[in-house]
């Protein structure tokens, strides 16, 4: 309900075979980011978003499936201003990521 109708404007595709689908995107030149706080992850605030890409976001409890996570070209995490050991819920993380991407890619 917080989208106030914006959900209807999103281009959403429902897929049956996620591995096959993401492989096809990668084969067509898409870069695959996974939002994942772990070893080798890069801070989203230090990331330049300038290529066609897919952004994978997992659920709060289980995260991203390991076979999908292994397909990612790069892992990103959202840093905090303190030693905060928890993470944002999926909606909050998506809000942060989408705002950063929009800010970098918007045209004046």
ZADREN-123970 format. One line per 3 residues: their letters; for each residue x, y, z of N, C-alpha, C, O. Coordinates in pm, 1 decimal. Layout:
A = X,Y,Z,X,Y,Z,X,Y,Z,X,Y,Z ~ ...
//
This chain:
XXX = 81.4,-120.4,0.0,0.0,0.0,0.0,85.4,126.3,0.0,36.9,232.8,-38.5 ~ 208.9,117.2,41.4,292.3,236.9,46.1,332.2,286.3,-92.4,381.0,398.5,-106.0 ~ 312.2,204.0,-195.6,353.2,244.3,-329.2,256.9,344.4,-392.0,291.2,409.0,-491.1
XXX = 138.1,358.1,-336.3,37.4,453.0,-386.3,14.7,439.1,-536.5,-1.0,538.7,-607.1 ~ 13.2,315.6,-584.5,-14.8,292.3,-725.3,108.2,280.2,-813.1,95.5,240.8,-929.0 ~ 225.9,312.2,-763.4,346.6,304.5,-845.3,377.8,160.6,-885.6,441.3,137.4,-988.4
XXX = 334.3,65.7,-806.6,357.1,-75.4,-838.1,303.0,-109.7,-976.8,362.9,-189.1,-1049.3 ~ 190.4,-50.0,-1013.3,129.6,-77.4,-1143.2,214.4,-27.4,-1259.4,192.6,-68.9,-1373.2 ~ 309.3,59.7,-1233.7,393.3,116.2,-1338.2,524.4,39.1,-1355.3,601.8,69.3,-1446.1
XXX = 550.5,-59.8,-1269.3,674.0,-136.8,-1276.0,663.6,-245.2,-1383.0,557.8,-304.6,-1403.5 ~ 774.7,-269.2,-1449.9,782.9,-375.7,-1547.6,825.5,-502.0,-1473.3,943.9,-521.4,-1445.7 ~ 729.1,-587.2,-1441.5,756.1,-706.5,-1361.7,740.5,-829.9,-1449.4,644.8,-842.3,-1525.8
XXX = 836.1,-920.4,-1436.7,832.6,-1044.6,-1512.5,839.4,-1160.6,-1414.0,929.0,-1165.9,-1329.7 ~ 746.3,-1252.0,-1424.5,745.9,-1370.3,-1338.8,815.6,-1481.7,-1416.2,783.4,-1508.5,-1532.0 ~ 911.1,-1545.6,-1350.4,989.4,-1649.4,-1417.2,974.8,-1782.6,-1344.9,949.2,-1787.9,-1224.6
XXX = 991.4,-1888.4,-1420.3,981.1,-2023.9,-1364.8,1118.7,-2081.0,-1330.3,1134.9,-2147.4,-1227.9 ~ 1217.6,-2055.0,-1416.2,1352.2,-2111.2,-1398.5,1450.2,-1996.0,-1380.2,1501.5,-1941.3,-1477.8 ~ 1476.2,-1959.2,-1254.8,1557.4,-1840.0,-1227.7,1701.3,-1853.5,-1277.0,1757.0,-1756.4,-1328.2
XXX = 1762.3,-1969.0,-1263.3,1900.5,-1988.3,-1309.3,1908.2,-1966.6,-1460.9,1994.6,-1893.4,-1509.0 ~ 1819.0,-2029.4,-1534.6,1817.9,-2015.6,-1680.4,1794.6,-1870.6,-1720.9,1861.4,-1818.6,-1810.3 ~ 1699.9,-1806.2,-1654.9,1664.7,-1668.0,-1688.2,1781.9,-1572.7,-1663.9,1813.1,-1489.7,-1749.3
XXX = 1847.0,-1584.5,-1547.4,1959.0,-1495.6,-1518.0,2077.9,-1524.3,-1608.1,2151.3,-1432.3,-1644.1 ~ 2098.2,-1650.1,-1645.1,2205.6,-1682.7,-1739.3,2179.8,-1614.7,-1873.2,2272.8,-1562.3,-1934.6 ~ 2055.0,-1614.6,-1919.2,2022.2,-1548.5,-2045.8,2049.5,-1398.1,-2038.4,2101.4,-1339.7,-2133.5
XXX = 2015.1,-1336.3,-1927.1,2044.1,-1193.7,-1911.7,2195.3,-1169.1,-1915.1,2241.8,-1076.7,-1981.9 ~ 2271.4,-1251.3,-1843.6,2417.0,-1234.1,-1843.8,2474.0,-1253.3,-1984.3,2564.0,-1180.4,-2025.8 ~ 2421.0,-1351.9,-2057.2,2466.1,-1376.9,-2193.7,2433.7,-1258.7,-2285.5,2497.2,-1241.9,-2389.7
XXX = 2336.5,-1178.1,-2247.8,2298.1,-1060.4,-2326.5,2359.3,-931.4,-2272.3,2310.4,-822.2,-2301.1 ~ 2465.4,-944.1,-2194.7,2542.6,-828.7,-2154.5,2500.5,-759.8,-2025.8,2549.3,-650.8,-1995.9 ~ 2411.2,-820.7,-1949.1,2372.4,-760.9,-1821.6,2472.4,-797.8,-1713.5,2521.5,-910.6,-1707.9
XXX = 2501.6,-701.5,-1628.1,2586.6,-721.4,-1511.8,2493.5,-759.5,-1397.3,2386.3,-700.5,-1383.7 ~ 2531.3,-855.3,-1315.8,2443.6,-903.2,-1209.3,2501.4,-869.2,-1072.5,2605.9,-920.4,-1032.4 ~ 2430.2,-781.1,-1001.9,2467.3,-743.7,-865.3,2382.0,-823.2,-767.0,2263.5,-846.0,-791.2
XXX = 2441.2,-864.2,-658.7,2366.6,-926.9,-550.7,2383.2,-843.8,-424.8,2495.7,-814.5,-384.5 ~ 2272.5,-805.3,-361.8,2281.0,-735.5,-234.0,2307.2,-840.7,-126.7,2219.5,-919.7,-91.5 ~ 2428.8,-839.5,-76.4,2474.9,-946.1,12.0,2585.1,-890.7,100.3,2687.4,-844.4,49.8
XXX = 2566.0,-894.8,229.9,2667.7,-846.6,323.6,2756.1,-965.5,359.6,2720.7,-1048.4,443.5 ~ 2870.7,-971.8,294.9,2962.0,-1082.4,319.9,3099.6,-1049.7,264.9,3125.4,-938.9,217.8 ~ 3186.1,-1147.7,272.1,3323.0,-1129.1,223.9,3322.7,-1090.5,77.0,3254.8,-1153.2,-4.3
XXX = 3398.6,-987.7,43.3,3410.1,-942.9,-94.0,3301.7,-845.9,-137.7,3302.0,-800.5,-252.1 ~ 3208.6,-813.4,-47.9,3101.9,-719.8,-83.5,3154.6,-577.5,-85.4,3242.4,-541.6,-6.9 ~ 3101.0,-497.4,-175.0,3141.0,-357.9,-193.6,3029.6,-267.1,-142.3,2911.3,-296.9,-159.3
XXX = 3067.6,-158.2,-80.7,2972.9,-61.1,-27.8,2895.4,4.7,-142.7,2956.7,54.9,-236.9 ~ 2762.6,5.0,-136.2,2682.5,66.0,-243.0,2714.7,214.0,-259.8,2700.1,268.5,-369.2 ~ 2758.0,278.8,-153.2,2789.0,421.0,-160.7,2920.6,448.1,-234.0,2949.7,562.7,-268.4
XXX = 2999.7,343.9,-258.2,3124.3,355.5,-333.6,3112.6,292.6,-472.2,3213.8,266.9,-537.3 ~ 2991.7,267.9,-516.7,2967.1,198.5,-642.6,2917.1,296.5,-748.0,2832.4,381.4,-720.0 ~ 2970.0,283.9,-869.1,2921.2,362.9,-981.6,2830.8,273.6,-1064.5,2873.4,169.4,-1114.3
XXX = 2706.0,315.1,-1078.7,2607.6,238.7,-1154.4,2597.2,299.4,-1293.9,2528.9,399.8,-1313.9 ~ 2665.2,237.9,-1389.9,2665.6,294.9,-1524.4,2654.7,189.7,-1633.8,2692.7,215.7,-1747.9 ~ 2605.1,75.3,-1602.3,2591.7,-30.6,-1700.4,2453.2,-92.8,-1687.3,2388.1,-78.9,-1583.7
XXX = 2408.4,-161.2,-1791.8,2279.5,-228.9,-1777.3,2300.1,-346.5,-1682.2,2392.0,-426.8,-1698.2 ~ 2213.7,-353.7,-1585.0,2235.3,-449.2,-1477.1,2104.6,-499.5,-1418.8,1998.9,-438.3,-1433.7 ~ 2115.7,-611.8,-1352.7,2008.4,-667.2,-1271.3,2056.9,-664.0,-1126.6,2174.8,-684.8,-1098.3
XXX = 1964.2,-637.9,-1037.2,1996.5,-628.3,-895.3,1916.7,-733.8,-821.2,1793.6,-731.7,-821.6 ~ 1987.0,-825.8,-757.8,1924.1,-936.5,-688.4,1916.8,-905.0,-539.7,2016.3,-869.9,-476.3 ~ 1798.1,-918.2,-487.0,1771.9,-886.5,-347.1,1701.2,-1005.2,-285.4,1598.2,-1049.1,-336.6
XXX = 1754.0,-1057.9,-176.9,1692.4,-1173.8,-112.6,1595.8,-1133.0,-4.0,1585.7,-1015.8,32.2 ~ 1526.0,-1230.2,46.5,1432.6,-1206.8,156.4,1506.0,-1187.0,287.8,1624.1,-1219.7,299.6 ~ 1435.8,-1133.8,385.5,1497.8,-1101.9,514.4,1549.7,-1224.9,588.6,1652.1,-1216.8,656.4
XXX = 1481.7,-1337.0,577.0,1520.9,-1455.2,654.2,1625.3,-1540.8,584.4,1722.9,-1582.7,646.7 ~ 1605.9,-1567.0,456.3,1694.0,-1661.3,387.8,1792.6,-1595.3,291.9,1889.3,-1659.2,250.4 ~ 1771.1,-1472.0,256.6,1862.2,-1405.0,164.1,1848.2,-1457.3,22.9,1740.6,-1502.2,-16.8
XXX = 1955.7,-1451.8,-52.9,1959.2,-1497.1,-191.8,2005.5,-1642.6,-194.2,2099.9,-1679.0,-124.1 ~ 1939.8,-1725.2,-274.3,1980.6,-1865.7,-287.1,2126.7,-1872.9,-331.2,2171.7,-1792.2,-412.6 ~ 2199.3,-1968.4,-277.8,2343.3,-1976.4,-304.8,2373.8,-1996.7,-453.4,2471.7,-1941.1,-503.1
XXX = 2293.1,-2074.4,-525.5,2322.9,-2094.1,-668.0,2303.1,-1965.2,-746.9,2372.1,-1943.3,-846.5 ~ 2210.0,-1879.4,-704.5,2193.5,-1748.7,-768.8,2303.7,-1652.9,-725.2,2355.2,-1575.7,-806.0 ~ 2339.2,-1658.1,-598.6,2445.6,-1572.1,-546.2,2577.0,-1599.0,-619.4,2654.3,-1506.6,-644.6
XXX = 2601.8,-1723.9,-652.9,2724.0,-1760.7,-724.8,2727.3,-1706.0,-867.4,2834.4,-1698.1,-927.6 ~ 2613.2,-1668.6,-921.6,2607.3,-1612.5,-1057.0,2639.7,-1463.7,-1059.5,2664.1,-1407.7,-1166.3 ~ 2640.1,-1399.3,-943.5,2659.9,-1254.1,-938.0,2800.2,-1215.1,-982.3,2898.0,-1284.7,-955.2
XXX = 2806.9,-1101.9,-1051.2,2935.7,-1045.9,-1090.0,2998.2,-968.5,-974.8,3120.4,-958.6,-963.2 ~ 2912.3,-914.3,-890.7,2960.5,-831.7,-779.9,2857.1,-832.5,-668.6,2736.6,-836.9,-693.3 ~ 2907.2,-827.9,-544.4,2820.2,-820.2,-428.1,2824.0,-678.9,-371.9,2929.3,-615.3,-368.4
XXX = 2709.4,-631.0,-328.6,2699.0,-498.5,-269.9,2636.0,-508.1,-131.8,2555.6,-597.3,-104.9 ~ 2673.7,-414.9,-44.6,2608.1,-406.1,85.3,2585.3,-258.9,117.0,2650.9,-171.3,60.5 ~ 2493.6,-233.1,206.2,2462.5,-96.8,248.5,2534.1,-71.9,380.3,2506.2,-137.3,480.8
XXX = 2626.5,23.1,378.8,2699.7,55.0,501.7,2617.1,149.2,588.8,2530.7,222.1,540.2 ~ 2645.5,145.7,715.9,2576.8,231.3,812.2,2679.8,320.9,878.9,2799.8,294.4,870.8 ~ 2635.1,424.3,943.3,2725.2,518.7,1008.3,2778.0,471.0,1141.7,2848.7,544.7,1210.4
XXX = 2744.6,348.8,1179.4,2791.6,293.7,1306.8,2812.6,143.3,1289.9,2791.9,88.4,1181.6 ~ 2852.9,79.3,1395.5,2877.3,-64.8,1393.5,2744.7,-138.3,1412.0,2722.8,-204.3,1513.6 ~ 2657.5,-126.3,1313.8,2523.4,-183.8,1316.7,2530.7,-322.7,1255.3,2562.1,-334.6,1136.8
XXX = 2503.6,-426.4,1329.7,2521.3,-564.6,1283.3,2398.5,-623.5,1214.9,2406.5,-732.7,1158.7 ~ 2287.6,-555.4,1218.3,2167.1,-605.4,1153.1,2159.5,-552.4,1010.9,2251.1,-484.7,964.3 ~ 2051.5,-582.9,942.7,2034.4,-532.2,807.3,1894.4,-474.3,792.6,1805.0,-501.8,872.6
XXX = 1877.9,-394.2,689.5,1746.7,-339.7,658.7,1656.7,-451.3,606.6,1705.1,-553.3,557.6 ~ 1526.1,-431.2,617.5,1437.7,-528.4,553.6,1449.6,-508.9,401.6,1507.9,-410.8,355.4 ~ 1394.4,-602.2,325.5,1410.1,-599.9,179.9,1357.1,-470.7,119.1,1419.1,-415.0,28.5
XXX = 1244.9,-423.4,167.1,1186.4,-300.6,112.5,1276.6,-180.3,139.9,1297.6,-97.6,51.1 ~ 1329.3,-169.8,260.1,1418.8,-59.0,294.2,1547.5,-63.2,213.7,1595.8,40.1,167.5 ~ 1603.2,-182.8,196.8,1726.3,-197.2,118.5,1702.6,-159.6,-27.3,1785.6,-93.6,-89.8
XXX = 1589.0,-202.1,-80.6,1556.1,-167.4,-218.7,1537.7,-16.5,-233.7,1578.5,40.8,-334.8 ~ 1477.5,47.9,-135.6,1461.7,193.7,-138.8,1597.1,263.9,-147.5,1615.1,355.1,-228.2 ~ 1691.4,221.4,-64.6,1824.3,282.0,-64.8,1891.8,260.7,-199.4,1943.8,355.2,-258.6
XXX = 1891.1,137.5,-247.8,1956.5,105.8,-374.3,1893.7,182.1,-490.9,1964.9,240.9,-572.3 ~ 1762.2,181.3,-498.8,1693.9,248.9,-609.9,1721.4,398.7,-608.0,1738.0,459.6,-713.7 ~ 1726.3,458.1,-491.0,1754.3,601.6,-480.2,1895.6,633.2,-527.9,1916.4,731.5,-599.0
XXX = 1992.8,550.7,-489.4,2131.6,571.9,-533.4,2144.5,557.6,-685.3,2210.8,638.4,-750.4 ~ 2081.8,456.0,-740.1,2089.3,435.0,-885.4,2023.6,551.3,-958.1,2079.4,604.0,-1054.3 ~ 1906.0,591.3,-912.7,1836.6,704.1,-976.7,1919.9,831.0,-970.3,1930.3,904.2,-1068.6
XXX = 1978.9,856.7,-855.2,2060.0,977.2,-838.9,2176.4,980.2,-938.0,2207.1,1084.8,-995.2 ~ 2240.7,865.3,-957.9,2354.5,860.5,-1049.2,2314.3,864.0,-1196.9,2386.3,920.6,-1279.2 ~ 2202.1,805.1,-1230.3,2166.7,789.3,-1370.6,2067.7,893.2,-1423.8,2041.4,896.3,-1544.0
XXX = 2013.6,976.1,-1338.9,1913.4,1072.8,-1386.2,1975.6,1172.1,-1484.6,2094.2,1204.2,-1476.9 ~ 1895.3,1217.8,-1573.8,1940.0,1313.6,-1674.5,1887.3,1451.8,-1636.2,1771.3,1466.5,-1597.8 ~ 1972.8,1551.8,-1647.0,1929.7,1690.3,-1614.5,1884.5,1757.8,-1739.0,1844.3,1874.1,-1735.1
//
